[in-house]
């Protein structure tokens, strides 16, 4: 998967309005989301599908 930002810092701040968000948080979340999506993609392929579904997560 290419390096794209899936997580936006302003959206994180909206999710935790009473907290400050450190600069490295969006990058760490992007990494986790990409790992989850990579595994979901592998699962879908293993099941003969080209569509990632919620159950693959």
N, C-alpha and C positions, 0 to 999 in steps of 0.2 A: 504494500500500500504506500502511496506517495505521502510525503510529509505535508499534510494540510492541517490547519487548525480547525478542530471540530468544537472546541470549547472556547467561549468568549468570556474574558475576565468580567465584563460588566454584568453578564448573566449569572456568574458565580456570586458576585456581590448581591445581586437581587435575591438569590436563593438563601443567602445568609446575611440579611440586612443589618443585624446587630454586631457583625464581626468585620474585621479588616481581613483582606485576602492578600497573602504574600505573593510576590511576583512569580515565584516558581510553581505556584498551584496550577495555573492553566496548563503549563507544559506537562506537569505530572499527570493531570487528568487526561490530557490528550494522549499520552503514552498508554494509560490504562484502557481508554476507550478503543484505541487502535488494536491493542492486544485482544480485547474482547471481540472486536469485529473480525480480526484475522482468524481466531478460533471458530467463530460462528460461520465464517466463509468456508473453512475447512470442513466443518460438520455438514453444511449444506451440500458441498461437492461430494462428500463421502456417501450422502444419501441420494445422489444422482440428481440434485437440483441445482439450478443456476440462480435461485432466489433465496436470499437470506431471510429467514422468518424469525419471529420472536422466540419461538421454541429453540432456535439455534443458539440463542444467547445463554 
